Amino acid sequence: MAFTWGSALRITLLLLLVTAVIFACFTLPVEKILKDFLLWVDKDLGPWGPLVLAVAYIPLTVLAVPASVLTLGGGYLFGLPVGFVADSIGATVGAGAAFLLGRTIGRSFVVSKLKDYPQFRSVAIAIRRSGFKIVLLLRLVPLLPFNMLNYLLSVTPVPIGEYMLASWLGMMPITLALVYVGTTLKDLSDVTHGWSEFSTARWAFLISGLAVSVHLCLRIQSFTISNGTRKFLSNVILGGNGA
């Protein structure tokens, strides 16, 4: 691959992003910052609070900082209907921002390193054919960290529209579970430090949310296989002409 100034700029920006993430994770008091932010939202913003909470997902997601505190905070501050809507929209928009950043800055560099691997080509073709279903499955059962998945999917050919819709639907069960848990917390400090004191009912609701995700995942997988995706993937991985 010929070296260009554009490639150098993308690599530099990618390295700066990684450095910023490491710096944020190891030096900044993230939990305290988020708690102060939630206090500000609660006391000063009034009806604008849900909108600002949703927007706050963007920098956290781009910097790969876990945003579960915001999800719990949405439930604590605004209750289940409003908190769920704000958190769901915020998480989806944040995922879209990270996806676009990864596709703009890092895609050409990562793809240039992986394009010679047949397995990567197989996955890319599969996602081009069934991108919505694959993203939905990955979101319903979060085997990979949420923020990592945003950037990994950004180097695949999945269209941004399918990615956003599948992410929004796939994140709903766990978002609903976390927002509900937030509604049961007694104090804002519990949002950042209350996990160790979860009651049996709270844990049961979270596990139920995960169970719903797994059930939906299996149903979608069954639908996908019944429509020939398994045959297609087998042909591609074995070297057949899937396109």
C-alpha angles and dihedrals in degrees: 000000000000114000114238136176088246090058091047091052092050092049091048092050090047091052091048090052092051090048091050091051093050091046092050094048098048106031110027122078091235096173093051092047091051092047091051089048092053090049089053091049091049099047107031113026104057112180091001091064098093092049093050090046090054092048091050089068091070101069093037093051094044090051090046092240112152109254099196089112089062091048092052090043091054090057093045096048104036108019129236105307100042096031092050093050093047094046094044094051093042094050091048095048090046091051089050092051092051090046093053092045092051092047093048100043109023110023100087092046096048094042091050088058096045104036093090092058112091092208091059091049089050093052091046092053091046092052091047089055100039105012097142094052095045094049090047091052092049091050096046093055105033099206088152123050112270095240095044090052091055092060096039092054091047091072092053124085095248109136115247092238094054090044093053096046094045091046092050094050095039095051094049099090097051091040091053091048094051093045090052090051088051090056090057096054116107100206137024091242087063088064090071101024106026102089094094090054099051114142123231090257092055093049090046091054092049092048089048090053091052090047090053089051092051092047092050090046092055092047092051091045090052090050091048094050092047088058095056103263093127091054091048094050091047091052093049096046091048090052101261126143102269096164 
